[in-house]
Amino acid sequence: MDLLTQLFTDPFAFWTSHTLLISQIGINSILASSMFVVLYSGQLSLAAPGFMAIGAYTAVLMDLYWHTPLAVDFAAGTALAGLVGAIVGLPVLRLRGVFLAIATIGFIEALSLGVILNLPITGEGLGLKNIDADPVGGVNIVLISLAVVVYLLWRLTKGRLGYAWTAVRQDELAARSQGIDVPRYKLIAFVISALLAGYAGAAESHLYFILDPNEYGVPRTVQVLTFAVLGGSGNVLGPVVGALFLTTFPFIFKQAGDYIGVVSGAVLIAIIVFRPQGIVGRGGFAFVRPRWWPRPQSRAPSTG
């Protein structure tokens, strides 16, 4: 609980001593927002870490070899991730549900094992050194970017595009019967998700001096999916809250020591049971009683 104590008693010291943690919360939130887009459109795509790797490696390689400005690095990494997202999405989006999830996991494995870990330019299994990383100054870029991403996604979900995604998610056949171009809207969501994940990767690469290829595998996929589902995939703020909660949890309950995994697992189960639509659902933060939970008995009015 020392983290929370310092946050409320000395916010300035908290900011200076936990800059990297704050930045990582922002990165995880952007990445979880990329997962939110595909879930909101009714797709179970798990490709976000793969697009994140594309953005990260592109940004770092451009800085190392061409010494381009930071804004150009970010833009190139984001654009390349979006382009790959469009190419991958065209054939992959013919699949649905768990088949789509398996296909996107295959994309991550192919990218990691076939490209990142085998090419000398990517450092193979040793990663890349990023001598121009700025862990302190990068936090401002990350937080501003997060605010812009949340606002833009909020606007999208309240417009024609968001309504089309909702219709596709609820009933794809009914959406087709209403004249909605389902493949087109699915591809748009997939590409937007890739763009956000690519930007998150480019921004994260600016925070660390070593680009670790192990950060973009299947475990990161599970983590990102947990952010979105736990926070609430029906609300644009849900993934942000989920990322904030899960990223800070090990630091808040540091006293648990080796049992932190047990504690976090129990908390996650409790949230899923009592709040199945996530911490932030469409109805806010209200408590949801599970179906099996005993309901209070009310006495019938007396007729005598």
Stockholm file with secondary structure:
# STOCKHOLM 1.0

chainA/1-304         MDLLTQLFTDPFAFWTSHTLLISQIGINSILASSMFVVLYSGQLSLAAPGFMAIGAYTAVLMDLYWHTPLAVDFAAGTALAGLVGAIVGLPVLRLRGVFLAIATIGFIEALSLGVILNLPITGEGLGLKNIDADPVGGVNIVLISLAVVVYLLWRLTKGRLGYAWTAVRQDELAARSQGIDVPRYKLIAFVISALLAGYAGAAESHLYFILDPNEYGVPRTVQVLTFAVLGGSGNVLGPVVGALFLTTFPFIFKQAGDYIGVVSGAVLIAIIVFRPQGIVGRGGFAFVRPRWWPRPQSRAPSTG
#=GR chainA/1-304 SS CHHHHHHHHCHHHHHHHSHHHHHHHHHHHHHHHHHHHHHHTTCCCCCHHHHHHHHHHHHHHHHHHHCCCHHHHHHHHHHHHHHHHHHHHHHHTTCCHHHHHHHHHHHHHHHIIIIITTCGGGTGGGCEECTTCCTTTHHHHHHHHHHHHHHHHHHHHTSHHHHHHHHHHHCHHHHHHTTCCHHHHHHHHHHHHHHHHHHHHHHHHTTCSEECGGGGSHHHHHHHHHHHHHHCTTSTTHHHHHHHHHHHHHHHTGGGGGGHHHHHHHHHHHHHHHCTTCSSBTTBSCCCCCTTSCCCCCCCCCCC
#=GC SS_cons         CHHHHHHHHCHHHHHHHSHHHHHHHHHHHHHHHHHHHHHHTTCCCCCHHHHHHHHHHHHHHHHHHHCCCHHHHHHHHHHHHHHHHHHHHHHHTTCCHHHHHHHHHHHHHHHIIIIITTCGGGTGGGCEECTTCCTTTHHHHHHHHHHHHHHHHHHHHTSHHHHHHHHHHHCHHHHHHTTCCHHHHHHHHHHHHHHHHHHHHHHHHTTCSEECGGGGSHHHHHHHHHHHHHHCTTSTTHHHHHHHHHHHHHHHTGGGGGGHHHHHHHHHHHHHHHCTTCSSBTTBSCCCCCTTSCCCCCCCCCCC
//
